Amino acid sequence: MIRVDIVYGGQQYSLGGRSAESIRNEITAAVTSGQPYWLPVNSGGGRFEDAYLLIVPGIAFAVIDVKPTNGDDLDLEVDGVFNHDSL
């Protein structure tokens, strides 16, 4: 499942079934059009609710491409997360 997270106004939202590139292209087109644009997203955890983000120049947000993991690509040594002394 493809999922993209969006941080807007300090809150996290998500979109499923779309690529980060397609969302960035949509946002770029909205901003360059000079017209206000409402981006439909999902809000909440567990049970998603519809939310709409107003995309206009001057409002900062981030588009985060969430990479699926199967457990094989986890690096437990990163930042000391895996502490050998505690086992």
PDB file with SEQRES, HELIX, SHEET and CRYST1 records, atoms N, CA, C and O in Angstrom:
SEQRES   1 A   87  MET ILE ARG VAL ASP ILE VAL TYR GLY GLY GLN GLN TYR          
SEQRES   2 A   87  SER LEU GLY GLY ARG SER ALA GLU SER ILE ARG ASN GLU          
SEQRES   3 A   87  ILE THR ALA ALA VAL THR SER GLY GLN PRO TYR TRP LEU          
SEQRES   4 A   87  PRO VAL ASN SER GLY GLY GLY ARG PHE GLU ASP ALA TYR          
SEQRES   5 A   87  LEU LEU ILE VAL PRO GLY ILE ALA PHE ALA VAL ILE ASP          
SEQRES   6 A   87  VAL LYS PRO THR ASN GLY ASP ASP LEU ASP LEU GLU VAL          
SEQRES   7 A   87  ASP GLY VAL PHE ASN HIS ASP SER LEU                          
HELIX    1 AA1 ALA A   20  SER A   33  1                                  14    
HELIX    2 AA2 VAL A   78  GLY A   80  5                                   3    
HELIX    3 AA3 HIS A   84  SER A   86  5                                   3    
SHEET    1 AA1 5 GLU A  49  ILE A  55  0                                        
SHEET    2 AA1 5 TYR A  37  SER A  43 -1                                        
SHEET    3 AA1 5 GLN A  11  GLY A  16 -1                                        
SHEET    4 AA1 5 ARG A   3  TYR A   8 -1                                        
SHEET    5 AA1 5 PHE A  61  VAL A  66 -1                                        
CRYST1    1.000    1.000    1.000  90.00  90.00  90.00 P 1           1          
ATOM      1  N   MET A   1       0.841  -1.179   0.000  1.00  0.00           N  
ATOM      2  CA  MET A   1       0.000   0.000   0.000  1.00  0.00           C  
ATOM      3  C   MET A   1       0.883   1.238   0.000  1.00  0.00           C  
ATOM      4  O   MET A   1       1.774   1.366   0.839  1.00  0.00           O  
ATOM      5  N   ILE A   2       0.648   2.126  -0.912  1.00  0.00           N  
ATOM      6  CA  ILE A   2       1.361   3.392  -0.976  1.00  0.00           C  
ATOM      7  C   ILE A   2       0.673   4.371  -0.035  1.00  0.00           C  
ATOM      8  O   ILE A   2      -0.549   4.515  -0.052  1.00  0.00           O  
ATOM      9  N   ARG A   3       1.483   5.048   0.793  1.00  0.00           N  
ATOM     10  CA  ARG A   3       0.933   6.073   1.678  1.00  0.00           C  
ATOM     11  C   ARG A   3       1.877   7.264   1.686  1.00  0.00           C  
ATOM     12  O   ARG A   3       3.098   7.112   1.729  1.00  0.00           O  
ATOM     13  N   VAL A   4       1.292   8.441   1.645  1.00  0.00           N  
ATOM     14  CA  VAL A   4       2.062   9.669   1.722  1.00  0.00           C  
ATOM     15  C   VAL A   4       1.530  10.457   2.905  1.00  0.00           C  
ATOM     16  O   VAL A   4       0.323  10.671   3.024  1.00  0.00           O  
ATOM     17  N   ASP A   5       2.430  10.890   3.780  1.00  0.00           N  
ATOM     18  CA  ASP A   5       2.040  11.733   4.906  1.00  0.00           C  
ATOM     19  C   ASP A   5       2.271  13.189   4.547  1.00  0.00           C  
ATOM     20  O   ASP A   5       3.195  13.522   3.805  1.00  0.00           O  
ATOM     21  N   ILE A   6       1.428  14.045   5.078  1.00  0.00           N  
ATOM     22  CA  ILE A   6       1.549  15.480   4.881  1.00  0.00           C  
ATOM     23  C   ILE A   6       1.495  16.136   6.253  1.00  0.00           C  
ATOM     24  O   ILE A   6       0.588  15.872   7.042  1.00  0.00           O  
ATOM     25  N   VAL A   7       2.468  16.988   6.530  1.00  0.00           N  
ATOM     26  CA  VAL A   7       2.462  17.767   7.764  1.00  0.00           C  
ATOM     27  C   VAL A   7       2.065  19.189   7.378  1.00  0.00           C  
ATOM     28  O   VAL A   7       2.713  19.827   6.549  1.00  0.00           O  
ATOM     29  N   TYR A   8       1.002  19.664   7.988  1.00  0.00           N  
ATOM     30  CA  TYR A   8       0.420  20.965   7.648  1.00  0.00           C  
ATOM     31  C   TYR A   8      -0.039  21.619   8.944  1.00  0.00           C  
ATOM     32  O   TYR A   8      -0.875  21.070   9.661  1.00  0.00           O  
ATOM     33  N   GLY A   9       0.500  22.772   9.235  1.00  0.00           N  
ATOM     34  CA  GLY A   9       0.118  23.454  10.469  1.00  0.00           C  
ATOM     35  C   GLY A   9       0.456  22.666  11.720  1.00  0.00           C  
ATOM     36  O   GLY A   9      -0.235  22.778  12.733  1.00  0.00           O  
ATOM     37  N   GLY A  10       1.516  21.867  11.656  1.00  0.00           N  
ATOM     38  CA  GLY A  10       1.934  21.082  12.807  1.00  0.00           C  
ATOM     39  C   GLY A  10       1.140  19.803  13.019  1.00  0.00           C  
ATOM     40  O   GLY A  10       1.411  19.063  13.965  1.00  0.00           O  
ATOM     41  N   GLN A  11       0.175  19.532  12.167  1.00  0.00           N  
ATOM     42  CA  GLN A  11      -0.633  18.315  12.266  1.00  0.00           C  
ATOM     43  C   GLN A  11      -0.282  17.381  11.114  1.00  0.00           C  
ATOM     44  O   GLN A  11       0.106  17.823  10.032  1.00  0.00           O  
ATOM     45  N   GLN A  12      -0.425  16.083  11.364  1.00  0.00           N  
ATOM     46  CA  GLN A  12      -0.112  15.104  10.329  1.00  0.00           C  
ATOM     47  C   GLN A  12      -1.391  14.576   9.689  1.00  0.00           C  
ATOM     48  O   GLN A  12      -2.367  14.253  10.366  1.00  0.00           O  
ATOM     49  N   TYR A  13      -1.351  14.501   8.370  1.00  0.00           N  
ATOM     50  CA  TYR A  13      -2.444  13.973   7.566  1.00  0.00           C  
ATOM     51  C   TYR A  13      -1.857  12.936   6.619  1.00  0.00           C  
ATOM     52  O   TYR A  13      -0.636  12.808   6.533  1.00  0.00           O  
ATOM     53  N   SER A  14      -2.695  12.195   5.910  1.00  0.00           N  
ATOM     54  CA  SER A  14      -2.162  11.200   4.985  1.00  0.00           C  
ATOM     55  C   SER A  14      -3.062  11.059   3.765  1.00  0.00           C  
ATOM     56  O   SER A  14      -4.230  11.447   3.764  1.00  0.00           O  
ATOM     57  N   LEU A  15      -2.465  10.487   2.732  1.00  0.00           N  
ATOM     58  CA  LEU A  15      -3.177  10.129   1.508  1.00  0.00           C  
ATOM     59  C   LEU A  15      -2.732   8.729   1.119  1.00  0.00           C  
ATOM     60  O   LEU A  15      -1.538   8.433   1.142  1.00  0.00           O  
ATOM     61  N   GLY A  16      -3.656   7.881   0.768  1.00  0.00           N  
ATOM     62  CA  GLY A  16      -3.324   6.529   0.351  1.00  0.00           C  
ATOM     63  C   GLY A  16      -3.524   6.349  -1.137  1.00  0.00           C  
ATOM     64  O   GLY A  16      -4.355   7.022  -1.748  1.00  0.00           O  
ATOM     65  N   GLY A  17      -2.758   5.436  -1.722  1.00  0.00           N  
ATOM     66  CA  GLY A  17      -2.925   5.091  -3.122  1.00  0.00           C  
ATOM     67  C   GLY A  17      -2.401   6.127  -4.092  1.00  0.00           C  
ATOM     68  O   GLY A  17      -2.725   6.081  -5.279  1.00  0.00           O  
ATOM     69  N   ARG A  18      -1.594   7.066  -3.609  1.00  0.00           N  
ATOM     70  CA  ARG A  18      -1.017   8.091  -4.479  1.00  0.00           C  
ATOM     71  C   ARG A  18       0.470   8.187  -4.211  1.00  0.00           C  
ATOM     72  O   ARG A  18       0.939   7.868  -3.119  1.00  0.00           O  
ATOM     73  N   SER A  19       1.202   8.625  -5.211  1.00  0.00           N  
ATOM     74  CA  SER A  19       2.642   8.810  -5.031  1.00  0.00           C  
ATOM     75  C   SER A  19       2.914  10.219  -4.517  1.00  0.00           C  
ATOM     76  O   SER A  19       2.118  11.137  -4.715  1.00  0.00           O  
ATOM     77  N   ALA A  20       4.053  10.367  -3.853  1.00  0.00           N  
ATOM     78  CA  ALA A  20       4.463  11.689  -3.378  1.00  0.00           C  
ATOM     79  C   ALA A  20       4.640  12.634  -4.564  1.00  0.00           C  
ATOM     80  O   ALA A  20       4.316  13.819  -4.476  1.00  0.00           O  
ATOM     81  N   GLU A  21       5.154  12.105  -5.664  1.00  0.00           N  
ATOM     82  CA  GLU A  21       5.359  12.939  -6.857  1.00  0.00           C  
ATOM     83  C   GLU A  21       4.040  13.490  -7.385  1.00  0.00           C  
ATOM     84  O   GLU A  21       3.968  14.668  -7.733  1.00  0.00           O  
ATOM     85  N   SER A  22       3.002  12.672  -7.454  1.00  0.00           N  
ATOM     86  CA  SER A  22       1.716  13.157  -7.972  1.00  0.00           C  
ATOM     87  C   SER A  22       1.116  14.226  -7.064  1.00  0.00           C  
ATOM     88  O   SER A  22       0.475  15.163  -7.538  1.00  0.00           O  
ATOM     89  N   ILE A  23       1.327  14.082  -5.762  1.00  0.00           N  
ATOM     90  CA  ILE A  23       0.817  15.078  -4.813  1.00  0.00           C  
ATOM     91  C   ILE A  23       1.615  16.375  -4.942  1.00  0.00           C  
ATOM     92  O   ILE A  23       1.039  17.463  -4.938  1.00  0.00           O  
ATOM     93  N   ARG A  24       2.936  16.260  -5.054  1.00  0.00           N  
ATOM     94  CA  ARG A  24       3.756  17.459  -5.252  1.00  0.00           C  
ATOM     95  C   ARG A  24       3.362  18.187  -6.528  1.00  0.00           C  
ATOM     96  O   ARG A  24       3.293  19.416  -6.540  1.00  0.00           O  
ATOM     97  N   ASN A  25       3.102  17.447  -7.602  1.00  0.00           N  
ATOM     98  CA  ASN A  25       2.680  18.058  -8.873  1.00  0.00           C  
ATOM     99  C   ASN A  25       1.337  18.769  -8.716  1.00  0.00           C  
ATOM    100  O   ASN A  25       1.148  19.867  -9.238  1.00  0.00           O  
ATOM    101  N   GLU A  26       0.411  18.143  -8.002  1.00  0.00           N  
ATOM    102  CA  GLU A  26      -0.892  18.747  -7.760  1.00  0.00           C  
ATOM    103  C   GLU A  26      -0.757  20.042  -6.962  1.00  0.00           C  
ATOM    104  O   GLU A  26      -1.409  21.039  -7.271  1.00  0.00           O  
ATOM    105  N   ILE A  27       0.088  20.021  -5.938  1.00  0.00           N  
ATOM    106  CA  ILE A  27       0.292  21.197  -5.097  1.00  0.00           C  
ATOM    107  C   ILE A  27       0.983  22.308  -5.887  1.00  0.00           C  
ATOM    108  O   ILE A  27       0.613  23.477  -5.773  1.00  0.00           O  
ATOM    109  N   THR A  28       1.981  21.944  -6.684  1.00  0.00           N  
ATOM    110  CA  THR A  28       2.675  22.939  -7.513  1.00  0.00           C  
ATOM    111  C   THR A  28       1.697  23.614  -8.466  1.00  0.00           C  
ATOM    112  O   THR A  28       1.711  24.836  -8.608  1.00  0.00           O  
ATOM    113  N   ALA A  29       0.851  22.826  -9.118  1.00  0.00           N  
ATOM    114  CA  ALA A  29      -0.144  23.392 -10.034  1.00  0.00           C  
ATOM    115  C   ALA A  29      -1.104  24.314  -9.296  1.00  0.00           C  
ATOM    116  O   ALA A  29      -1.487  25.363  -9.816  1.00  0.00           O  
ATOM    117  N   ALA A  30      -1.491  23.928  -8.093  1.00  0.00           N  
ATOM    118  CA  ALA A  30      -2.415  24.752  -7.300  1.00  0.00           C  
ATOM    119  C   ALA A  30      -1.776  26.086  -6.927  1.00  0.00           C  
ATOM    120  O   ALA A  30      -2.400  27.138  -7.063  1.00  0.00           O  
ATOM    121  N   VAL A  31      -0.530  26.041  -6.458  1.00  0.00           N  
ATOM    122  CA  VAL A  31       0.143  27.266  -6.027  1.00  0.00           C  
ATOM    123  C   VAL A  31       0.402  28.192  -7.218  1.00  0.00           C  
ATOM    124  O   VAL A  31       0.201  29.402  -7.115  1.00  0.00           O  
ATOM    125  N   THR A  32       0.842  27.638  -8.333  1.00  0.00           N  
ATOM    126  CA  THR A  32       1.153  28.468  -9.501  1.00  0.00           C  
ATOM    127  C   THR A  32      -0.096  29.005 -10.181  1.00  0.00           C  
ATOM    128  O   THR A  32      -0.004  29.964 -10.948  1.00  0.00           O  
ATOM    129  N   SER A  33      -1.255  28.422  -9.926  1.00  0.00           N  
ATOM    130  CA  SER A  33      -2.499  28.931 -10.531  1.00  0.00           C  
ATOM    131  C   SER A  33      -2.921  30.265  -9.922  1.00  0.00           C  
ATOM    132  O   SER A  33      -3.661  31.033 -10.537  1.00  0.00           O  
ATOM    133  N   GLY A  34      -2.444  30.530  -8.710  1.00  0.00           N  
ATOM    134  CA  GLY A  34      -2.808  31.773  -8.047  1.00  0.00           C  
ATOM    135  C   GLY A  34      -4.184  31.743  -7.404  1.00  0.00           C  
ATOM    136  O   GLY A  34      -4.635  32.751  -6.858  1.00  0.00           O  
ATOM    137  N   GLN A  35      -4.852  30.609  -7.460  1.00  0.00           N  
ATOM    138  CA  GLN A  35      -6.181  30.461  -6.881  1.00  0.00           C  
ATOM    139  C   GLN A  35      -6.111  29.583  -5.632  1.00  0.00           C  
ATOM    140  O   GLN A  35      -5.301  28.658  -5.583  1.00  0.00           O  
ATOM    141  N   PRO A  36      -6.941  29.850  -4.623  1.00  0.00           N  
ATOM    142  CA  PRO A  36      -6.988  28.956  -3.455  1.00  0.00           C  
ATOM    143  C   PRO A  36      -7.385  27.549  -3.906  1.00  0.00           C  
ATOM    144  O   PRO A  36      -8.185  27.380  -4.827  1.00  0.00           O  
ATOM    145  N   TYR A  37      -6.813  26.547  -3.243  1.00  0.00           N  
ATOM    146  CA  TYR A  37      -7.085  25.153  -3.607  1.00  0.00           C  
ATOM    147  C   TYR A  37      -7.225  24.325  -2.338  1.00  0.00           C  
ATOM    148  O   TYR A  37      -6.425  24.464  -1.413  1.00  0.00           O  
ATOM    149  N   TRP A  38      -8.219  23.481  -2.290  1.00  0.00           N  
ATOM    150  CA  TRP A  38      -8.441  22.602  -1.145  1.00  0.00           C  
ATOM    151  C   TRP A  38      -7.974  21.199  -1.505  1.00  0.00           C  
ATOM    152  O   TRP A  38      -8.542  20.555  -2.388  1.00  0.00           O  
ATOM    153  N   LEU A  39      -6.941  20.730  -0.823  1.00  0.00           N  
ATOM    154  CA  LEU A  39      -6.400  19.385  -1.046  1.00  0.00           C  
ATOM    155  C   LEU A  39      -7.097  18.410  -0.111  1.00  0.00           C  
ATOM    156  O   LEU A  39      -6.981  18.547   1.107  1.00  0.00           O  
ATOM    157  N   PRO A  40      -7.826  17.418  -0.651  1.00  0.00           N  
ATOM    158  CA  PRO A  40      -8.479  16.433   0.215  1.00  0.00           C  
ATOM    159  C   PRO A  40      -7.464  15.441   0.780  1.00  0.00           C  
ATOM    160  O   PRO A  40      -6.657  14.880   0.038  1.00  0.00           O  
ATOM    161  N   VAL A  41      -7.508  15.228   2.090  1.00  0.00           N  
ATOM    162  CA  VAL A  41      -6.593  14.319   2.782  1.00  0.00           C  
ATOM    163  C   VAL A  41      -7.369  13.532   3.832  1.00  0.00           C  
ATOM    164  O   VAL A  41      -8.557  13.771   4.049  1.00  0.00           O  
ATOM    165  N   ASN A  42      -6.688  12.596   4.476  1.00  0.00           N  
ATOM    166  CA  ASN A  42      -7.259  11.843   5.591  1.00  0.00           C  
ATOM    167  C   ASN A  42      -6.704  12.386   6.899  1.00  0.00           C  
ATOM    168  O   ASN A  42      -5.531  12.749   6.987  1.00  0.00           O  
ATOM    169  N   SER A  43      -7.552  12.436   7.903  1.00  0.00           N  
ATOM    170  CA  SER A  43      -7.152  12.897   9.219  1.00  0.00           C  
ATOM    171  C   SER A  43      -7.494  11.814  10.225  1.00  0.00           C  
ATOM    172  O   SER A  43      -8.453  11.065  10.043  1.00  0.00           O  
ATOM    173  N   GLY A  44      -6.700  11.734  11.292  1.00  0.00           N  
ATOM    174  CA  GLY A  44      -6.995  10.770  12.352  1.00  0.00           C  
ATOM    175  C   GLY A  44      -6.211   9.496  12.205  1.00  0.00           C  
ATOM    176  O   GLY A  44      -5.643   9.212  11.151  1.00  0.00           O  
ATOM    177  N   GLY A  45      -6.188   8.736  13.269  1.00  0.00           N  
ATOM    178  CA  GLY A  45      -5.514   7.453  13.261  1.00  0.00           C  
ATOM    179  C   GLY A  45      -6.523   6.353  13.544  1.00  0.00           C  
ATOM    180  O   GLY A  45      -7.422   6.525  14.367  1.00  0.00           O  
ATOM    181  N   GLY A  46      -6.379   5.246  12.878  1.00  0.00           N  
ATOM    182  CA  GLY A  46      -7.331   4.152  13.056  1.00  0.00           C  
ATOM    183  C   GLY A  46      -8.551   4.352  12.182  1.00  0.00           C  
ATOM    184  O   GLY A  46      -8.741   3.627  11.205  1.00  0.00           O  
ATOM    185  N   ARG A  47      -9.366   5.309  12.515  1.00  0.00           N  
ATOM    186  CA  ARG A  47     -10.547   5.632  11.714  1.00  0.00           C  
ATOM    187  C   ARG A  47     -10.300   6.978  11.038  1.00  0.00           C  
ATOM    188  O   ARG A  47     -10.307   8.020  11.694  1.00  0.00           O  
ATOM    189  N   PHE A  48     -10.084   6.952   9.738  1.00  0.00           N  
ATOM    190  CA  PHE A  48      -9.778   8.169   9.014  1.00  0.00           C  
ATOM    191  C   PHE A  48     -11.028   8.991   8.775  1.00  0.00           C  
ATOM    192  O   PHE A  48     -12.113   8.461   8.537  1.00  0.00           O  
ATOM    193  N   GLU A  49     -10.849  10.280   8.843  1.00  0.00           N  
ATOM    194  CA  GLU A  49     -11.913  11.229   8.549  1.00  0.00           C  
ATOM    195  C   GLU A  49     -11.432  12.146   7.435  1.00  0.00           C  
ATOM    196  O   GLU A  49     -10.240  12.441   7.341  1.00  0.00           O  
ATOM    197  N   ASP A  50     -12.353  12.598   6.593  1.00  0.00           N  
ATOM    198  CA  ASP A  50     -12.000  13.512   5.522  1.00  0.00           C  
ATOM    199  C   ASP A  50     -11.581  14.859   6.099  1.00  0.00           C  
ATOM    200  O   ASP A  50     -12.192  15.370   7.037  1.00  0.00           O  
ATOM    201  N   ALA A  51     -10.531  15.415   5.520  1.00  0.00           N  
ATOM    202  CA  ALA A  51     -10.073  16.749   5.878  1.00  0.00           C  
ATOM    203  C   ALA A  51      -9.652  17.434   4.585  1.00  0.00           C  
ATOM    204  O   ALA A  51      -9.335  16.769   3.599  1.00  0.00           O  
ATOM    205  N   TYR A  52      -9.651  18.753   4.591  1.00  0.00           N  
ATOM    206  CA  TYR A  52      -9.296  19.520   3.407  1.00  0.00           C  
ATOM    207  C   TYR A  52      -8.309  20.606   3.817  1.00  0.00           C  
ATOM    208  O   TYR A  52      -8.593  21.417   4.698  1.00  0.00           O  
ATOM    209  N   LEU A  53      -7.148  20.612   3.170  1.00  0.00           N  
ATOM    210  CA  LEU A  53      -6.102  21.575   3.481  1.00  0.00           C  
ATOM    211  C   LEU A  53      -6.124  22.683   2.440  1.00  0.00           C  
ATOM    212  O   LEU A  53      -6.115  22.412   1.239  1.00  0.00           O  
ATOM    213  N   LEU A  54      -6.153  23.919   2.895  1.00  0.00           N  
ATOM    214  CA  LEU A  54      -6.143  25.061   1.986  1.00  0.00           C  
ATOM    215  C   LEU A  54      -4.712  25.299   1.520  1.00  0.00           C  
ATOM    216  O   LEU A  54      -3.833  25.608   2.323  1.00  0.00           O  
ATOM    217  N   ILE A  55      -4.487  25.153   0.224  1.00  0.00           N  
ATOM    218  CA  ILE A  55      -3.165  25.316  -0.364  1.00  0.00           C  
ATOM    219  C   ILE A  55      -3.096  26.702  -1.001  1.00  0.00           C  
ATOM    220  O   ILE A  55      -3.724  26.964  -2.027  1.00  0.00           O  
ATOM    221  N   VAL A  56      -2.330  27.572  -0.378  1.00  0.00           N  
ATOM    222  CA  VAL A  56      -2.099  28.922  -0.900  1.00  0.00           C  
ATOM    223  C   VAL A  56      -0.650  29.297  -0.603  1.00  0.00           C  
ATOM    224  O   VAL A  56      -0.053  28.728   0.311  1.00  0.00           O  
ATOM    225  N   PRO A  57      -0.071  30.233  -1.345  1.00  0.00           N  
ATOM    226  CA  PRO A  57       1.300  30.652  -1.055  1.00  0.00           C  
ATOM    227  C   PRO A  57       1.427  31.152   0.380  1.00  0.00           C  
ATOM    228  O   PRO A  57       0.528  31.814   0.898  1.00  0.00           O  
ATOM    229  N   GLY A  58       2.553  30.829   1.017  1.00  0.00           N  
ATOM    230  CA  GLY A  58       2.829  31.309   2.358  1.00  0.00           C  
ATOM    231  C   GLY A  58       2.491  30.341   3.471  1.00  0.00           C  
ATOM    232  O   GLY A  58       2.833  30.590   4.626  1.00  0.00           O  
ATOM    233  N   ILE A  59       1.820  29.231   3.149  1.00  0.00           N  
ATOM    234  CA  ILE A  59       1.528  28.225   4.165  1.00  0.00           C  
ATOM    235  C   ILE A  59       2.500  27.068   3.969  1.00  0.00           C  
ATOM    236  O   ILE A  59       2.499  26.405   2.931  1.00  0.00           O  
ATOM    237  N   ALA A  60       3.328  26.840   4.984  1.00  0.00           N  
ATOM    238  CA  ALA A  60       4.347  25.792   4.882  1.00  0.00           C  
ATOM    239  C   ALA A  60       3.754  24.421   5.197  1.00  0.00           C  
ATOM    240  O   ALA A  60       2.928  24.282   6.100  1.00  0.00           O  
ATOM    241  N   PHE A  61       4.182  23.419   4.446  1.00  0.00           N  
ATOM    242  CA  PHE A  61       3.807  22.033   4.712  1.00  0.00           C  
ATOM    243  C   PHE A  61       4.860  21.119   4.123  1.00  0.00           C  
ATOM    244  O   PHE A  61       5.688  21.544   3.318  1.00  0.00           O  
ATOM    245  N   ALA A  62       4.822  19.863   4.528  1.00  0.00           N  
ATOM    246  CA  ALA A  62       5.778  18.878   4.037  1.00  0.00           C  
ATOM    247  C   ALA A  62       5.031  17.683   3.474  1.00  0.00           C  
ATOM    248  O   ALA A  62       3.996  17.277   4.001  1.00  0.00           O  
ATOM    249  N   VAL A  63       5.567  17.123   2.399  1.00  0.00           N  
ATOM    250  CA  VAL A  63       5.057  15.892   1.801  1.00  0.00           C  
ATOM    251  C   VAL A  63       6.088  14.815   2.094  1.00  0.00           C  
ATOM    252  O   VAL A  63       7.247  14.929   1.695  1.00  0.00           O  
ATOM    253  N   ILE A  64       5.658  13.760   2.798  1.00  0.00           N  
ATOM    254  CA  ILE A  64       6.573  12.715   3.255  1.00  0.00           C  
ATOM    255  C   ILE A  64       6.207  11.401   2.582  1.00  0.00           C  
ATOM    256  O   ILE A  64       5.103  10.886   2.759  1.00  0.00           O  
ATOM    257  N   ASP A  65       7.138  10.868   1.813  1.00  0.00           N  
ATOM    258  CA  ASP A  65       6.927   9.603   1.109  1.00  0.00           C  
ATOM    259  C   ASP A  65       7.218   8.465   2.079  1.00  0.00           C  
ATOM    260  O   ASP A  65       8.381   8.182   2.368  1.00  0.00           O  
ATOM    261  N   VAL A  66       6.183   7.814   2.581  1.00  0.00           N  
ATOM    262  CA  VAL A  66       6.331   6.745   3.564  1.00  0.00           C  
ATOM    263  C   VAL A  66       6.739   5.471   2.832  1.00  0.00           C  
ATOM    264  O   VAL A  66       6.048   5.011   1.923  1.00  0.00           O  
ATOM    265  N   LYS A  67       7.861   4.917   3.240  1.00  0.00           N  
ATOM    266  CA  LYS A  67       8.374   3.689   2.622  1.00  0.00           C  
ATOM    267  C   LYS A  67       7.871   2.478   3.400  1.00  0.00           C  
ATOM    268  O   LYS A  67       8.057   2.400   4.615  1.00  0.00           O  
ATOM    269  N   PRO A  68       7.236   1.537   2.710  1.00  0.00           N  
ATOM    270  CA  PRO A  68       6.800   0.323   3.416  1.00  0.00           C  
ATOM    271  C   PRO A  68       8.004  -0.500   3.850  1.00  0.00           C  
ATOM    272  O   PRO A  68       9.021  -0.543   3.158  1.00  0.00           O  
ATOM    273  N   THR A  69       7.882  -1.149   4.998  1.00  0.00           N  
ATOM    274  CA  THR A  69       8.964  -2.002   5.465  1.00  0.00           C  
ATOM    275  C   THR A  69       8.431  -3.411   5.675  1.00  0.00           C  
ATOM    276  O   THR A  69       7.266  -3.614   6.016  1.00  0.00           O  
ATOM    277  N   ASN A  70       9.304  -4.364   5.464  1.00  0.00           N  
ATOM    278  CA  ASN A  70       8.938  -5.755   5.717  1.00  0.00           C  
ATOM    279  C   ASN A  70       9.738  -6.316   6.878  1.00  0.00           C  
ATOM    280  O   ASN A  70       9.666  -7.509   7.174  1.00  0.00           O  
ATOM    281  N   GLY A  71      10.511  -5.442   7.542  1.00  0.00           N  
ATOM    282  CA  GLY A  71      11.318  -5.879   8.673  1.00  0.00           C  
ATOM    283  C   GLY A  71      12.739  -6.220   8.292  1.00  0.00           C  
ATOM    284  O   GLY A  71      13.627  -6.169   9.142  1.00  0.00           O  
ATOM    285  N   ASP A  72      12.986  -6.572   7.023  1.00  0.00           N  
ATOM    286  CA  ASP A  72      14.330  -6.941   6.591  1.00  0.00           C  
ATOM    287  C   ASP A  72      15.249  -5.739   6.447  1.00  0.00           C  
ATOM    288  O   ASP A  72      16.470  -5.872   6.530  1.00  0.00           O  
ATOM    289  N   ASP A  73      14.662  -4.560   6.232  1.00  0.00           N  
ATOM    290  CA  ASP A  73      15.489  -3.390   5.975  1.00  0.00           C  
ATOM    291  C   ASP A  73      15.645  -2.496   7.198  1.00  0.00           C  
ATOM    292  O   ASP A  73      16.085  -1.354   7.066  1.00  0.00           O  
ATOM    293  N   LEU A  74      15.296  -2.987   8.386  1.00  0.00           N  
ATOM    294  CA  LEU A  74      15.466  -2.209   9.601  1.00  0.00           C  
ATOM    295  C   LEU A  74      16.899  -2.295  10.081  1.00  0.00           C  
ATOM    296  O   LEU A  74      17.481  -3.379  10.115  1.00  0.00           O  
ATOM    297  N   ASP A  75      17.474  -1.162  10.453  1.00  0.00           N  
ATOM    298  CA  ASP A  75      18.825  -1.110  10.990  1.00  0.00           C  
ATOM    299  C   ASP A  75      18.720  -0.809  12.479  1.00  0.00           C  
ATOM    300  O   ASP A  75      18.552   0.348  12.866  1.00  0.00           O  
ATOM    301  N   LEU A  76      18.816  -1.825  13.306  1.00  0.00           N  
ATOM    302  CA  LEU A  76      18.644  -1.668  14.746  1.00  0.00           C  
ATOM    303  C   LEU A  76      19.826  -0.976  15.407  1.00  0.00           C  
ATOM    304  O   LEU A  76      19.747  -0.626  16.584  1.00  0.00           O  
ATOM    305  N   GLU A  77      20.909  -0.771  14.687  1.00  0.00           N  
ATOM    306  CA  GLU A  77      22.076  -0.105  15.240  1.00  0.00           C  
ATOM    307  C   GLU A  77      22.001   1.417  15.105  1.00  0.00           C  
ATOM    308  O   GLU A  77      22.810   2.123  15.707  1.00  0.00           O  
ATOM    309  N   VAL A  78      21.063   1.926  14.341  1.00  0.00           N  
ATOM    310  CA  VAL A  78      20.961   3.363  14.104  1.00  0.00           C  
ATOM    311  C   VAL A  78      20.638   4.087  15.399  1.00  0.00           C  
ATOM    312  O   VAL A  78      19.716   3.709  16.122  1.00  0.00           O  
ATOM    313  N   ASP A  79      21.406   5.132  15.684  1.00  0.00           N  
ATOM    314  CA  ASP A  79      21.191   5.990  16.847  1.00  0.00           C  
ATOM    315  C   ASP A  79      21.138   5.221  18.161  1.00  0.00           C  
ATOM    316  O   ASP A  79      20.500   5.676  19.110  1.00  0.00           O  
ATOM    317  N   GLY A  80      21.788   4.075  18.236  1.00  0.00           N  
ATOM    318  CA  GLY A  80      21.842   3.335  19.487  1.00  0.00           C  
ATOM    319  C   GLY A  80      20.520   2.746  19.928  1.00  0.00           C  
ATOM    320  O   GLY A  80      20.343   2.452  21.110  1.00  0.00           O  
ATOM    321  N   VAL A  81      19.584   2.567  19.006  1.00  0.00           N  
ATOM    322  CA  VAL A  81      18.270   2.032  19.363  1.00  0.00           C  
ATOM    323  C   VAL A  81      18.408   0.632  19.934  1.00  0.00           C  
ATOM    324  O   VAL A  81      17.705   0.265  20.876  1.00  0.00           O  
ATOM    325  N   PHE A  82      19.300  -0.136  19.369  1.00  0.00           N  
ATOM    326  CA  PHE A  82      19.499  -1.497  19.825  1.00  0.00           C  
ATOM    327  C   PHE A  82      20.695  -1.508  20.766  1.00  0.00           C  
ATOM    328  O   PHE A  82      21.830  -1.318  20.330  1.00  0.00           O  
ATOM    329  N   ASN A  83      20.452  -1.726  22.042  1.00  0.00           N  
ATOM    330  CA  ASN A  83      21.502  -1.685  23.048  1.00  0.00           C  
ATOM    331  C   ASN A  83      21.848  -3.110  23.472  1.00  0.00           C  
ATOM    332  O   ASN A  83      21.058  -3.777  24.140  1.00  0.00           O  
ATOM    333  N   HIS A  84      23.028  -3.569  23.081  1.00  0.00           N  
ATOM    334  CA  HIS A  84      23.441  -4.938  23.403  1.00  0.00           C  
ATOM    335  C   HIS A  84      23.547  -5.175  24.913  1.00  0.00           C  
ATOM    336  O   HIS A  84      23.339  -6.297  25.375  1.00  0.00           O  
ATOM    337  N   ASP A  85      23.864  -4.143  25.675  1.00  0.00           N  
ATOM    338  CA  ASP A  85      24.052  -4.278  27.126  1.00  0.00           C  
ATOM    339  C   ASP A  85      22.757  -4.552  27.876  1.00  0.00           C  
ATOM    340  O   ASP A  85      22.784  -5.017  29.016  1.00  0.00           O  
ATOM    341  N   SER A  86      21.638  -4.270  27.252  1.00  0.00           N  
ATOM    342  CA  SER A  86      20.360  -4.437  27.976  1.00  0.00           C  
ATOM    343  C   SER A  86      19.735  -5.794  27.719  1.00  0.00           C  
ATOM    344  O   SER A  86      18.653  -6.081  28.232  1.00  0.00           O  
ATOM    345  N   LEU A  87      20.393  -6.632  26.935  1.00  0.00           N  
ATOM    346  CA  LEU A  87      19.816  -7.954  26.663  1.00  0.00           C  
ATOM    347  C   LEU A  87      20.248  -8.971  27.669  1.00  0.00           C  
ATOM    348  O   LEU A  87      19.850 -10.133  27.582  1.00  0.00           O  
TER     349      LEU A  87                                                      
END                                                                             
